[in-house]
């Protein structure tokens, strides 16, 4: 199984969805890929804001019972 997971910000706080994820199986691989076509790409920020520009592709192998 493969899951595409992105992180988010809410009111300035960073939330890692990958960190909070419950995995039912064995993680085989994690691929970090550049994120394209983001809504925030066209916004100019006044402060030293670093936009989120990546997402994770998590490959999970089912554990045989």
FENUR-V255859 format. One record per pair of residues at least 12 apart in sequence whose ideal C-beta (glycine too) atoms are under 8 Angstrom apart, sorted by the first residue. I is the first residue (numbers start at 1). J is the second residue. D is the distance in Angstrom with one decimal. If there is no record, write none. Layout:
# FENUR-V255859
i->I j->J d->D
i->I j->J d->D
This chain:
# FENUR-V255859
i->1 j->25 d->7.1
i->1 j->59 d->7.6
i->1 j->60 d->4.8
i->1 j->61 d->8.0
i->1 j->62 d->7.1
i->2 j->57 d->6.1
i->2 j->58 d->7.0
i->2 j->59 d->5.4
i->2 j->60 d->7.5
i->3 j->21 d->7.8
i->3 j->56 d->8.0
i->3 j->57 d->7.4
i->3 j->58 d->4.7
i->3 j->60 d->6.9
i->4 j->55 d->6.1
i->4 j->56 d->7.4
i->4 j->57 d->5.5
i->5 j->17 d->4.9
i->5 j->18 d->5.3
i->5 j->21 d->6.7
i->5 j->55 d->6.3
i->5 j->56 d->4.7
i->5 j->57 d->7.9
i->5 j->58 d->6.2
i->6 j->35 d->6.6
i->6 j->52 d->7.2
i->6 j->55 d->4.1
i->6 j->56 d->7.6
i->7 j->52 d->5.4
i->7 j->54 d->7.8
i->7 j->55 d->7.5
i->8 j->52 d->7.3
i->9 j->52 d->6.8
i->14 j->52 d->8.0
i->18 j->30 d->7.7
i->18 j->56 d->5.0
i->18 j->58 d->7.0
i->21 j->58 d->7.5
i->23 j->58 d->7.8
i->23 j->60 d->6.1
i->24 j->60 d->7.6
i->25 j->60 d->4.3
i->25 j->61 d->5.6
i->25 j->62 d->4.9
i->25 j->63 d->5.4
i->26 j->60 d->6.9
i->26 j->61 d->4.8
i->26 j->63 d->5.9
i->27 j->58 d->6.4
i->27 j->59 d->7.2
i->27 j->60 d->5.9
i->27 j->61 d->7.9
i->28 j->59 d->4.4
i->28 j->60 d->6.6
i->28 j->61 d->4.8
i->29 j->58 d->7.7
i->29 j->59 d->4.3
i->30 j->56 d->5.8
i->30 j->57 d->7.4
i->30 j->58 d->5.5
i->30 j->59 d->7.5
i->31 j->56 d->7.1
i->31 j->57 d->4.2
i->31 j->58 d->8.0
i->31 j->59 d->7.5
i->32 j->54 d->5.4
i->32 j->55 d->7.7
i->32 j->56 d->5.9
i->32 j->57 d->7.9
i->33 j->54 d->6.6
i->33 j->55 d->6.0
i->33 j->56 d->7.7
i->33 j->57 d->6.0
i->34 j->53 d->6.2
i->34 j->54 d->6.1
i->35 j->52 d->7.0
i->35 j->53 d->5.5
i->35 j->54 d->5.6
i->35 j->55 d->4.9
i->38 j->51 d->7.2
i->38 j->52 d->7.7
i->38 j->53 d->7.3
i->40 j->52 d->7.6
